[in-house]
C-alpha cells in the first residue's frame, strides 16, 4: 500500500503539474550582502582611526616649551676671543735670501732690535752706481765753481784796467781843456782826448755787461747742477735705505707673532713675515648672528665675566660683512681689563641692546632658524598632535624669544629643529 502511494506521487498526472516554480530564498542573500557592507565600513573606520593624521614624529626627540608672560631681557651673550689691541704687520720691504735669523716667534722684542738679515746683490750694485754718480756730480760742481771764480777774477782785472785807463784819459782830457783855454793846444787835440775818454768809458760798460751776463749764465748752471746733486742725494739716501732695509729691525716694542723664517729661504717684496702685538692691552672679537646686525651700534655697552669679576666694555668696531650667517664685532675694555689675558683666550661677553620690558615669551630654540620666526608647531591639549601656526616674532636673546602675535599664554610649542618636517601642516606625535 505504501509502495503504491509513493509510486503515485512520483508519477506525473498532467502537464500543469510539471510547470510549477519553486520560490527562491532572497532574504538570506540580502542579509549576507548587508553584513558584508557593514564589516567593510567598520574595517575602513578602524583603518582611518589607526592611521596617523599628519607626519608621524617620535615624541622622545622633541623639545617643547610653553609661551608665558614675563620680562624680556634685551641682551645677547656671545663668545668672544681676546686679540691684541694694537698690532703692527711686518711685510718684506725688499726681496732677497735670508742670511741670518736673530729673533724667534713669540719673543718680546724692543724697537730697533734686529730680527733678521737678507742679502740682495742688486741693491748693493745700485748703491755703488748712485754713489759714483753722486761723486761725479760733486766733482763737476766743484769745477764749475772754480771756473766761475777764475772768470770772475779775470773780469775784475779787466774792469780794473779799464777803470784805470778811464781815469788816465779823464785826467789828460782835463789838462787839455785847461791848455786849450790858454791857447797852448789846438782844438783838434782837445777833441781827440775827449774821444779817447768816451771810448774808454764805452769799453768799461761793455765789459761790465759781459761780466754780468756770464755771471748769470754760470749761476743758472750752478743752480741746475746743485738741484741735480740734491736729487742724487735723495736717490742715494733711498738706495742706502733699501740696503739698510736688508737688515730688518723691529718697528716697535711688542711680542713677535707668526714669525717663521728660515736661513736660506727666499722672500719676495710684500710677503708677510709676521706681526708685532701689544702684549699688555687687548680687545675682544666676537661672531654674532646676522639677526642682530641692525640692532648693533658702536658704543653699545657690554660686560665680560672672568673669575667672578665683571669688566665693562663697549662695541668699538662693527664689520657688517656677513659670512655663513654671522658678522663680527670688536669690543674694547673701558674700565680696565682682566689681569690674566692671552691672545685667543675665549670669554663670554654680554651685550646690552635695550631696556628690559614685559612681553609674551617663548624659550629660544633651533626652530627659530628653520622657520625664520614666521611659524611654529603648536601642540594640542593631548600632546599627541601639533599644528603649524603663523606667528610674528620680535626681539630675541640667547634664551628668550619675544612673541608679538600668533600665540597666547599657555600655548605649548615644539622648540627643537623643524628641518626634518618639510612643509607638513600637521604632526602626529608618537610616544
C-alpha positions as a Markdown table, in Angstrom:
| # | Residue | x | y | z |
|---|---|---|---|---|
| 1 | Unk | 0.0 | 0.0 | 0.0 |
| 2 | Unk | 2.7 | 2.4 | 0.9 |
| 3 | Unk | 4.5 | 1.4 | -2.2 |
| 4 | Unk | 1.6 | 2.4 | -4.3 |
| 5 | Unk | 1.2 | 5.8 | -2.8 |
| 6 | Unk | 4.9 | 6.6 | -3.4 |
| 7 | Unk | 4.5 | 5.4 | -6.9 |
| 8 | Unk | 1.6 | 7.6 | -7.4 |
| 9 | Unk | 3.3 | 10.7 | -6.1 |
| 10 | Unk | 6.3 | 10.1 | -8.3 |
| 11 | Unk | 4.2 | 9.6 | -11.5 |
| 12 | Unk | 3.1 | 12.9 | -13.1 |
| 13 | Unk | -0.6 | 13.2 | -13.8 |
| 14 | Unk | -0.5 | 16.0 | -16.4 |
| 15 | Unk | 1.5 | 18.9 | -17.9 |
| 16 | Unk | 0.2 | 21.5 | -15.4 |
| 17 | Unk | 1.8 | 19.7 | -12.6 |
| 18 | Unk | 5.2 | 19.9 | -14.3 |
| 19 | Unk | 5.2 | 23.9 | -14.8 |
| 20 | Unk | 5.0 | 24.8 | -11.0 |
| 21 | Unk | 8.1 | 27.1 | -9.9 |
| 22 | Unk | 9.8 | 26.6 | -6.6 |
| 23 | Unk | 10.3 | 30.1 | -4.7 |
| 24 | Unk | 14.0 | 31.3 | -4.0 |
| 25 | Unk | 15.3 | 32.4 | -0.6 |
| 26 | Unk | 16.1 | 36.1 | -1.3 |
| 27 | Unk | 16.0 | 37.3 | 2.4 |
| 28 | Unk | 19.1 | 35.3 | 3.3 |
| 29 | Unk | 21.1 | 36.7 | 0.4 |
| 30 | Unk | 20.2 | 40.4 | 1.3 |
| 31 | Unk | 21.3 | 39.8 | 4.8 |
| 32 | Unk | 24.6 | 38.4 | 3.7 |
| 33 | Unk | 25.3 | 41.5 | 1.5 |
| 34 | Unk | 24.3 | 43.9 | 4.3 |
| 35 | Unk | 26.6 | 42.2 | 6.8 |
| 36 | Unk | 29.5 | 42.3 | 4.3 |
| 37 | Unk | 29.0 | 46.1 | 3.7 |
| 38 | Unk | 28.8 | 46.7 | 7.4 |
| 39 | Unk | 32.0 | 44.8 | 8.0 |
| 40 | Unk | 33.8 | 46.8 | 5.3 |
| 41 | Unk | 32.6 | 50.1 | 6.8 |
| 42 | Unk | 33.8 | 49.0 | 10.2 |
| 43 | Unk | 37.2 | 48.0 | 8.8 |
| 44 | Unk | 37.6 | 51.3 | 7.0 |
| 45 | Unk | 36.7 | 53.3 | 10.1 |
| 46 | Unk | 39.2 | 51.2 | 12.1 |
| 47 | Unk | 41.9 | 51.8 | 9.5 |
| 48 | Unk | 41.2 | 55.5 | 9.4 |
| 49 | Unk | 41.3 | 55.7 | 13.2 |
| 50 | Unk | 44.5 | 53.7 | 13.2 |
| 51 | Unk | 46.4 | 55.7 | 10.5 |
| 52 | Unk | 48.2 | 58.9 | 11.8 |
| 53 | Unk | 46.7 | 62.2 | 10.7 |
| 54 | Unk | 49.8 | 64.2 | 9.7 |
| 55 | Unk | 53.6 | 63.5 | 9.6 |
| 56 | Unk | 54.5 | 60.9 | 12.3 |
| 57 | Unk | 57.3 | 62.0 | 14.6 |
| 58 | Unk | 58.9 | 60.5 | 17.7 |
| 59 | Unk | 57.9 | 62.4 | 20.8 |
| 60 | Unk | 61.1 | 61.4 | 22.6 |
| 61 | Unk | 63.2 | 63.5 | 20.2 |
| 62 | Unk | 61.1 | 66.7 | 20.7 |
| 63 | Unk | 62.0 | 69.7 | 22.9 |
| 64 | Unk | 58.9 | 71.7 | 23.9 |
| 65 | Unk | 58.2 | 74.9 | 25.7 |
| 66 | Unk | 55.3 | 77.0 | 26.9 |
| 67 | Unk | 54.5 | 80.6 | 26.0 |
| 68 | Unk | 54.4 | 82.7 | 29.2 |
| 69 | Unk | 54.2 | 86.3 | 30.2 |
| 70 | Unk | 57.4 | 87.7 | 31.7 |
| 71 | Unk | 60.2 | 90.3 | 31.4 |
| 72 | Unk | 62.3 | 90.2 | 28.3 |
| 73 | Unk | 65.9 | 91.0 | 28.9 |
| 74 | Unk | 67.1 | 92.7 | 25.8 |
| 75 | Unk | 70.7 | 91.4 | 25.5 |
| 76 | Unk | 72.7 | 88.9 | 23.7 |
| 77 | Unk | 75.6 | 86.7 | 25.0 |
| 78 | Unk | 78.4 | 86.0 | 22.6 |
| 79 | Unk | 81.6 | 84.0 | 22.8 |
| 80 | Unk | 84.5 | 86.4 | 22.2 |
| 81 | Unk | 88.2 | 85.8 | 21.8 |
| 82 | Unk | 90.9 | 88.0 | 23.1 |
| 83 | Unk | 93.1 | 89.8 | 20.5 |
| 84 | Unk | 95.9 | 92.4 | 20.9 |
| 85 | Unk | 94.6 | 95.9 | 20.9 |
| 86 | Unk | 97.3 | 97.1 | 18.6 |
| 87 | Unk | 99.3 | 95.1 | 16.0 |
| 88 | Unk | 101.9 | 96.0 | 13.5 |
| 89 | Unk | 102.1 | 93.9 | 10.4 |
| 90 | Unk | 105.6 | 93.0 | 9.2 |
| 91 | Unk | 105.9 | 92.8 | 5.4 |
| 92 | Unk | 109.1 | 92.3 | 3.5 |
| 93 | Unk | 110.2 | 95.7 | 2.1 |
| 94 | Unk | 113.0 | 94.1 | -0.1 |
| 95 | Unk | 113.3 | 90.7 | -1.7 |
| 96 | Unk | 116.3 | 88.5 | -1.2 |
| 97 | Unk | 117.7 | 85.5 | 0.5 |
| 98 | Unk | 117.6 | 85.1 | 4.3 |
| 99 | Unk | 121.1 | 85.1 | 5.6 |
| 100 | Unk | 120.5 | 85.4 | 9.3 |
| 101 | Unk | 117.5 | 85.0 | 11.7 |
| 102 | Unk | 118.0 | 86.5 | 15.1 |
| 103 | Unk | 114.6 | 86.7 | 16.7 |
| 104 | Unk | 112.2 | 83.8 | 17.5 |
| 105 | Unk | 108.4 | 83.5 | 17.2 |
| 106 | Unk | 106.6 | 84.6 | 20.4 |
| 107 | Unk | 109.6 | 86.6 | 21.8 |
| 108 | Unk | 109.3 | 90.0 | 23.3 |
| 109 | Unk | 111.3 | 92.5 | 21.1 |
| 110 | Unk | 112.3 | 96.1 | 21.6 |
| 111 | Unk | 112.1 | 98.9 | 19.0 |
| 112 | Unk | 115.1 | 98.8 | 16.7 |
| 113 | Unk | 116.1 | 95.2 | 17.6 |
| 114 | Unk | 117.5 | 93.2 | 14.7 |
| 115 | Unk | 115.0 | 90.5 | 13.6 |
| 116 | Unk | 116.7 | 89.0 | 10.5 |
| 117 | Unk | 119.0 | 89.9 | 7.7 |
| 118 | Unk | 118.7 | 89.2 | 4.0 |
| 119 | Unk | 121.1 | 89.6 | 1.0 |
| 120 | Unk | 120.4 | 91.3 | -2.3 |
| 121 | Unk | 123.4 | 91.9 | -4.6 |
| 122 | Unk | 121.4 | 94.0 | -7.0 |
| 123 | Unk | 120.7 | 96.6 | -4.3 |
| 124 | Unk | 124.4 | 96.8 | -3.4 |
| 125 | Unk | 125.3 | 97.4 | -7.1 |
| 126 | Unk | 122.6 | 100.1 | -7.3 |
| 127 | Unk | 124.1 | 101.8 | -4.2 |
| 128 | Unk | 127.6 | 101.8 | -5.8 |
| 129 | Unk | 126.3 | 103.2 | -9.0 |
| 130 | Unk | 124.4 | 106.0 | -7.2 |
| 131 | Unk | 127.5 | 106.8 | -5.1 |
| 132 | Unk | 129.6 | 107.0 | -8.3 |
| 133 | Unk | 127.0 | 109.4 | -9.9 |
| 134 | Unk | 126.9 | 111.5 | -6.8 |
| 135 | Unk | 130.7 | 111.8 | -6.8 |
| 136 | Unk | 130.9 | 112.8 | -10.5 |
| 137 | Unk | 128.2 | 115.4 | -9.9 |
| 138 | Unk | 130.1 | 116.8 | -6.9 |
| 139 | Unk | 133.3 | 117.0 | -9.0 |
| 140 | Unk | 131.5 | 118.8 | -11.8 |
| 141 | Unk | 130.0 | 121.3 | -9.5 |
| 142 | Unk | 133.4 | 122.0 | -7.9 |
| 143 | Unk | 134.9 | 122.5 | -11.4 |
| 144 | Unk | 132.1 | 124.9 | -12.3 |
| 145 | Unk | 132.6 | 126.9 | -9.2 |
| 146 | Unk | 136.4 | 127.1 | -9.7 |
| 147 | Unk | 135.8 | 128.2 | -13.3 |
| 148 | Unk | 133.4 | 130.8 | -12.0 |
| 149 | Unk | 135.9 | 132.2 | -9.6 |
| 150 | Unk | 138.6 | 132.3 | -12.3 |
| 151 | Unk | 136.3 | 134.0 | -14.7 |
| 152 | Unk | 135.1 | 136.5 | -12.1 |
| 153 | Unk | 138.7 | 137.3 | -11.3 |
| 154 | Unk | 139.6 | 137.8 | -14.9 |
| 155 | Unk | 136.6 | 140.1 | -15.4 |
| 156 | Unk | 137.5 | 142.1 | -12.4 |
| 157 | Unk | 141.1 | 142.5 | -13.6 |
| 158 | Unk | 139.9 | 143.8 | -16.9 |
| 159 | Unk | 137.4 | 146.1 | -15.2 |
| 160 | Unk | 140.2 | 147.5 | -13.1 |
| 161 | Unk | 142.4 | 148.0 | -16.1 |
| 162 | Unk | 139.6 | 149.8 | -18.0 |
| 163 | Unk | 138.8 | 151.9 | -15.0 |
| 164 | Unk | 142.5 | 152.9 | -14.7 |
| 165 | Unk | 142.5 | 153.8 | -18.4 |
| 166 | Unk | 139.4 | 155.9 | -17.9 |
| 167 | Unk | 141.0 | 157.7 | -15.0 |
| 168 | Unk | 144.1 | 158.4 | -17.1 |
| 169 | Unk | 142.1 | 159.6 | -20.0 |
| 170 | Unk | 139.9 | 161.7 | -17.8 |
| 171 | Unk | 143.0 | 163.5 | -16.3 |
| 172 | Unk | 144.6 | 164.0 | -19.7 |
| 173 | Unk | 141.4 | 165.5 | -21.1 |
| 174 | Unk | 141.1 | 167.8 | -18.1 |
| 175 | Unk | 144.7 | 169.1 | -18.7 |
| 176 | Unk | 143.9 | 169.5 | -22.4 |
| 177 | Unk | 140.9 | 171.6 | -21.6 |
| 178 | Unk | 143.0 | 174.0 | -19.5 |
| 179 | Unk | 145.8 | 174.2 | -22.1 |
| 180 | Unk | 143.3 | 174.8 | -24.9 |
| 181 | Unk | 141.8 | 177.6 | -22.9 |
| 182 | Unk | 145.2 | 179.2 | -22.7 |
| 183 | Unk | 145.8 | 178.5 | -26.4 |
| 184 | Unk | 148.6 | 176.1 | -25.9 |
| 185 | Unk | 146.9 | 173.2 | -27.8 |
| 186 | Unk | 144.7 | 173.1 | -30.8 |
| 187 | Unk | 141.0 | 172.3 | -30.8 |
| 188 | Unk | 141.7 | 169.1 | -32.7 |
| 189 | Unk | 143.9 | 167.8 | -29.9 |
| 190 | Unk | 141.2 | 168.6 | -27.3 |
| 191 | Unk | 138.6 | 166.7 | -29.4 |
| 192 | Unk | 140.9 | 163.6 | -29.7 |
| 193 | Unk | 141.4 | 163.5 | -25.9 |
| 194 | Unk | 137.6 | 163.7 | -25.4 |
| 195 | Unk | 137.1 | 160.8 | -27.9 |
| 196 | Unk | 139.7 | 158.6 | -26.1 |
| 197 | Unk | 137.9 | 159.2 | -22.8 |
| 198 | Unk | 134.5 | 158.3 | -24.3 |
| 199 | Unk | 135.9 | 155.2 | -25.9 |
| 200 | Unk | 137.4 | 154.0 | -22.6 |
| 201 | Unk | 134.0 | 154.6 | -20.9 |
| 202 | Unk | 132.2 | 152.5 | -23.6 |
| 203 | Unk | 134.8 | 149.7 | -23.2 |
| 204 | Unk | 134.1 | 149.7 | -19.4 |
| 205 | Unk | 130.4 | 149.5 | -19.9 |
| 206 | Unk | 130.7 | 146.6 | -22.4 |
| 207 | Unk | 133.0 | 144.7 | -20.0 |
| 208 | Unk | 130.6 | 145.2 | -17.1 |
| 209 | Unk | 127.6 | 143.9 | -19.3 |
| 210 | Unk | 129.6 | 140.9 | -20.4 |
| 211 | Unk | 130.7 | 140.0 | -16.9 |
| 212 | Unk | 127.1 | 140.3 | -15.6 |
| 213 | Unk | 125.8 | 138.1 | -18.5 |
| 214 | Unk | 128.4 | 135.5 | -17.9 |
| 215 | Unk | 127.7 | 135.6 | -14.2 |
| 216 | Unk | 124.0 | 135.0 | -14.8 |
| 217 | Unk | 124.7 | 132.0 | -17.1 |
| 218 | Unk | 127.1 | 130.4 | -14.7 |
| 219 | Unk | 124.8 | 131.0 | -11.7 |
| 220 | Unk | 121.9 | 129.3 | -13.6 |
| 221 | Unk | 124.2 | 126.4 | -14.5 |
| 222 | Unk | 125.3 | 126.1 | -10.9 |
| 223 | Unk | 121.7 | 126.1 | -9.6 |
| 224 | Unk | 120.8 | 123.3 | -12.1 |
| 225 | Unk | 123.9 | 121.3 | -11.0 |
| 226 | Unk | 123.1 | 121.8 | -7.4 |
| 227 | Unk | 119.5 | 120.6 | -8.0 |
| 228 | Unk | 120.8 | 117.6 | -9.8 |
| 229 | Unk | 123.1 | 116.9 | -6.9 |
| 230 | Unk | 120.2 | 117.3 | -4.5 |
| 231 | Unk | 118.2 | 114.7 | -6.5 |
| 232 | Unk | 121.2 | 112.4 | -6.5 |
| 233 | Unk | 121.5 | 112.8 | -2.7 |
| 234 | Unk | 117.8 | 111.9 | -2.3 |
| 235 | Unk | 118.3 | 108.9 | -4.6 |
| 236 | Unk | 121.4 | 107.9 | -2.8 |
| 237 | Unk | 119.5 | 108.0 | 0.5 |
| 238 | Unk | 116.7 | 105.9 | -0.8 |
| 239 | Unk | 119.2 | 103.3 | -2.2 |
| 240 | Unk | 121.1 | 103.4 | 1.1 |
| 241 | Unk | 117.8 | 102.9 | 3.0 |
| 242 | Unk | 116.9 | 99.9 | 0.8 |
| 243 | Unk | 120.3 | 98.4 | 1.6 |
| 244 | Unk | 119.8 | 99.2 | 5.3 |
| 245 | Unk | 116.3 | 97.5 | 5.0 |
| 246 | Unk | 118.1 | 94.3 | 4.2 |
| 247 | Unk | 118.7 | 94.2 | 7.9 |
| 248 | Unk | 115.1 | 94.1 | 9.2 |
| 249 | Unk | 114.5 | 95.6 | 12.7 |
| 250 | Unk | 111.5 | 95.8 | 15.0 |
| 251 | Unk | 109.5 | 99.0 | 14.4 |
| 252 | Unk | 108.1 | 99.0 | 17.9 |
| 253 | Unk | 108.1 | 97.2 | 21.2 |
| 254 | Unk | 105.9 | 94.1 | 21.5 |
| 255 | Unk | 105.5 | 90.3 | 21.0 |
| 256 | Unk | 106.7 | 88.8 | 17.7 |
| 257 | Unk | 103.9 | 86.6 | 16.3 |
| 258 | Unk | 103.6 | 84.3 | 13.3 |
| 259 | Unk | 107.4 | 84.6 | 12.6 |
| 260 | Unk | 108.7 | 81.5 | 10.9 |
| 261 | Unk | 111.6 | 82.5 | 8.7 |
| 262 | Unk | 114.4 | 80.0 | 8.0 |
| 263 | Unk | 118.0 | 80.7 | 6.9 |
| 264 | Unk | 118.4 | 80.2 | 3.1 |
| 265 | Unk | 114.7 | 81.0 | 2.4 |
| 266 | Unk | 113.9 | 83.4 | -0.4 |
| 267 | Unk | 111.4 | 86.1 | 0.3 |
| 268 | Unk | 109.6 | 88.4 | -2.2 |
| 269 | Unk | 108.7 | 92.1 | -1.7 |
| 270 | Unk | 105.4 | 92.4 | 0.2 |
| 271 | Unk | 105.5 | 88.9 | 1.7 |
| 272 | Unk | 104.0 | 88.8 | 5.2 |
| 273 | Unk | 106.6 | 87.6 | 7.6 |
| 274 | Unk | 104.8 | 88.2 | 10.9 |
| 275 | Unk | 103.5 | 90.9 | 13.2 |
| 276 | Unk | 104.3 | 92.6 | 16.5 |
| 277 | Unk | 101.4 | 92.6 | 19.0 |
| 278 | Unk | 100.8 | 94.8 | 22.0 |
| 279 | Unk | 101.5 | 92.3 | 24.9 |
| 280 | Unk | 99.6 | 94.3 | 27.5 |
| 281 | Unk | 96.4 | 95.7 | 26.1 |
| 282 | Unk | 93.7 | 93.5 | 24.5 |
| 283 | Unk | 90.4 | 93.8 | 22.7 |
| 284 | Unk | 87.7 | 91.1 | 22.1 |
| 285 | Unk | 86.4 | 89.9 | 18.8 |
| 286 | Unk | 83.0 | 88.2 | 18.7 |
| 287 | Unk | 81.0 | 86.5 | 15.9 |
| 288 | Unk | 77.3 | 87.4 | 16.2 |
| 289 | Unk | 74.2 | 86.1 | 14.4 |
| 290 | Unk | 73.1 | 88.2 | 11.5 |
| 291 | Unk | 69.7 | 88.7 | 13.1 |
| 292 | Unk | 71.3 | 91.3 | 15.5 |
| 293 | Unk | 73.1 | 93.3 | 12.8 |
| 294 | Unk | 70.5 | 96.1 | 12.6 |
| 295 | Unk | 70.5 | 96.4 | 16.4 |
| 296 | Unk | 74.2 | 96.7 | 16.9 |
| 297 | Unk | 75.8 | 100.1 | 17.1 |
| 298 | Unk | 79.3 | 101.4 | 18.0 |
| 299 | Unk | 79.2 | 102.5 | 21.7 |
| 300 | Unk | 76.7 | 99.9 | 23.0 |
| 301 | Unk | 77.7 | 98.7 | 26.4 |
| 302 | Unk | 78.8 | 95.1 | 27.3 |
| 303 | Unk | 80.2 | 93.3 | 30.2 |
| 304 | Unk | 82.7 | 90.4 | 30.4 |
| 305 | Unk | 83.0 | 87.9 | 33.2 |
| 306 | Unk | 86.2 | 86.3 | 34.4 |
| 307 | Unk | 86.9 | 84.7 | 37.8 |
| 308 | Unk | 83.7 | 86.1 | 39.2 |
| 309 | Unk | 84.5 | 89.7 | 38.3 |
| 310 | Unk | 82.8 | 91.8 | 35.7 |
| 311 | Unk | 84.7 | 94.1 | 33.3 |
| 312 | Unk | 82.9 | 96.9 | 31.3 |
| 313 | Unk | 83.4 | 97.1 | 27.6 |
| 314 | Unk | 81.9 | 98.9 | 24.6 |
| 315 | Unk | 81.5 | 98.0 | 21.0 |
| 316 | Unk | 84.4 | 99.7 | 19.2 |
| 317 | Unk | 84.0 | 98.4 | 15.6 |
| 318 | Unk | 81.4 | 96.6 | 13.6 |
| 319 | Unk | 82.3 | 94.6 | 10.5 |
| 320 | Unk | 78.9 | 94.2 | 8.6 |
| 321 | Unk | 80.2 | 91.7 | 6.1 |
| 322 | Unk | 78.1 | 88.5 | 6.7 |
| 323 | Unk | 79.7 | 85.1 | 6.3 |
| 324 | Unk | 77.8 | 81.9 | 7.0 |
| 325 | Unk | 75.0 | 83.9 | 8.6 |
| 326 | Unk | 77.2 | 85.8 | 11.1 |
| 327 | Unk | 79.1 | 89.1 | 11.3 |
| 328 | Unk | 82.0 | 90.3 | 13.6 |
| 329 | Unk | 82.1 | 93.0 | 16.3 |
| 330 | Unk | 85.1 | 94.2 | 18.3 |
| 331 | Unk | 84.8 | 95.1 | 22.0 |
| 332 | Unk | 87.2 | 97.4 | 23.8 |
| 333 | Unk | 87.6 | 97.5 | 27.6 |
| 334 | Unk | 86.6 | 100.9 | 29.1 |
| 335 | Unk | 87.4 | 100.4 | 32.8 |
| 336 | Unk | 90.3 | 98.1 | 32.9 |
| 337 | Unk | 90.8 | 94.6 | 31.6 |
| 338 | Unk | 91.2 | 91.1 | 33.2 |
| 339 | Unk | 94.7 | 90.8 | 34.8 |
| 340 | Unk | 95.3 | 87.5 | 33.0 |
| 341 | Unk | 94.5 | 87.6 | 29.3 |
| 342 | Unk | 96.2 | 85.8 | 26.4 |
| 343 | Unk | 95.7 | 86.0 | 22.7 |
| 344 | Unk | 93.0 | 83.6 | 21.6 |
| 345 | Unk | 91.5 | 83.2 | 25.1 |
| 346 | Unk | 87.7 | 82.9 | 25.0 |
| 347 | Unk | 85.3 | 84.9 | 27.2 |
| 348 | Unk | 81.6 | 85.3 | 27.4 |
| 349 | Unk | 80.5 | 88.9 | 26.6 |
| 350 | Unk | 77.0 | 90.1 | 27.4 |
| 351 | Unk | 76.0 | 92.9 | 25.0 |
| 352 | Unk | 73.1 | 95.1 | 26.1 |
| 353 | Unk | 70.7 | 96.0 | 23.2 |
| 354 | Unk | 67.9 | 97.8 | 25.1 |
| 355 | Unk | 66.0 | 98.1 | 28.4 |
| 356 | Unk | 64.0 | 95.1 | 29.9 |
| 357 | Unk | 60.3 | 95.1 | 29.1 |
| 358 | Unk | 57.2 | 92.9 | 29.7 |
| 359 | Unk | 56.3 | 90.6 | 26.9 |
| 360 | Unk | 54.9 | 87.2 | 25.9 |
| 361 | Unk | 58.0 | 85.0 | 25.9 |
| 362 | Unk | 58.9 | 81.7 | 24.3 |
| 363 | Unk | 62.1 | 79.8 | 25.1 |
| 364 | Unk | 64.7 | 80.1 | 22.3 |
| 365 | Unk | 65.4 | 77.0 | 20.3 |
| 366 | Unk | 66.6 | 75.6 | 16.9 |
| 367 | Unk | 63.1 | 76.1 | 15.4 |
| 368 | Unk | 63.8 | 79.9 | 15.1 |
| 369 | Unk | 66.4 | 79.2 | 12.4 |
| 370 | Unk | 64.3 | 76.7 | 10.4 |
| 371 | Unk | 61.1 | 78.8 | 10.3 |
| 372 | Unk | 62.7 | 82.2 | 10.4 |
| 373 | Unk | 60.3 | 83.1 | 13.2 |
| 374 | Unk | 57.4 | 83.1 | 10.8 |
| 375 | Unk | 55.6 | 79.9 | 12.1 |
| 376 | Unk | 55.7 | 77.3 | 14.8 |
| 377 | Unk | 54.2 | 73.9 | 15.6 |
| 378 | Unk | 51.7 | 74.2 | 18.5 |
| 379 | Unk | 50.7 | 71.1 | 20.4 |
| 380 | Unk | 47.1 | 70.3 | 21.3 |
| 381 | Unk | 45.8 | 69.6 | 24.8 |
| 382 | Unk | 46.6 | 65.9 | 24.5 |
| 383 | Unk | 50.1 | 66.4 | 23.3 |
| 384 | Unk | 49.6 | 63.9 | 20.5 |
| 385 | Unk | 49.2 | 66.3 | 17.6 |
| 386 | Unk | 50.8 | 69.5 | 16.6 |
| 387 | Unk | 49.5 | 72.1 | 14.1 |
| 388 | Unk | 51.6 | 74.6 | 12.1 |
| 389 | Unk | 50.6 | 78.1 | 13.1 |
| 390 | Unk | 51.8 | 81.5 | 11.7 |
| 391 | Unk | 53.4 | 83.8 | 14.4 |
| 392 | Unk | 55.2 | 87.1 | 14.5 |
| 393 | Unk | 58.5 | 87.2 | 16.4 |
| 394 | Unk | 60.1 | 90.4 | 17.8 |
| 395 | Unk | 63.3 | 90.6 | 19.7 |
| 396 | Unk | 65.3 | 87.6 | 20.9 |
| 397 | Unk | 68.3 | 86.8 | 23.1 |
| 398 | Unk | 70.2 | 83.7 | 23.9 |
| 399 | Unk | 67.4 | 82.2 | 26.0 |
| 400 | Unk | 64.2 | 84.1 | 25.1 |
| 401 | Unk | 62.1 | 85.0 | 22.1 |
| 402 | Unk | 59.5 | 87.8 | 22.2 |
| 403 | Unk | 56.2 | 86.8 | 20.6 |
| 404 | Unk | 54.2 | 89.7 | 19.1 |
| 405 | Unk | 51.3 | 87.8 | 17.5 |
| 406 | Unk | 50.0 | 84.2 | 16.9 |
| 407 | Unk | 50.3 | 82.7 | 20.4 |
| 408 | Unk | 48.7 | 83.1 | 23.8 |
| 409 | Unk | 50.0 | 82.4 | 27.2 |
| 410 | Unk | 49.9 | 78.7 | 27.9 |
| 411 | Unk | 50.4 | 77.5 | 24.3 |
| 412 | Unk | 52.8 | 74.6 | 24.1 |
| 413 | Unk | 55.2 | 74.8 | 21.2 |
| 414 | Unk | 57.8 | 72.5 | 19.7 |
| 415 | Unk | 61.2 | 74.2 | 20.2 |
| 416 | Unk | 63.5 | 71.6 | 18.5 |
| 417 | Unk | 64.6 | 71.7 | 14.9 |
| 418 | Unk | 61.9 | 71.7 | 12.1 |
| 419 | Unk | 64.4 | 70.7 | 9.5 |
| 420 | Unk | 63.0 | 67.1 | 9.1 |
| 421 | Unk | 59.3 | 68.2 | 8.9 |
| 422 | Unk | 59.4 | 69.9 | 5.5 |
| 423 | Unk | 56.2 | 71.8 | 4.9 |
| 424 | Unk | 53.9 | 69.4 | 6.7 |
| 425 | Unk | 50.9 | 71.4 | 8.2 |
| 426 | Unk | 50.3 | 68.8 | 11.0 |
| 427 | Unk | 52.4 | 66.4 | 13.1 |
| 428 | Unk | 51.3 | 63.2 | 14.7 |
| 429 | Unk | 53.3 | 62.7 | 18.0 |
| 430 | Unk | 54.1 | 59.1 | 18.9 |
| 431 | Unk | 55.2 | 58.1 | 22.4 |
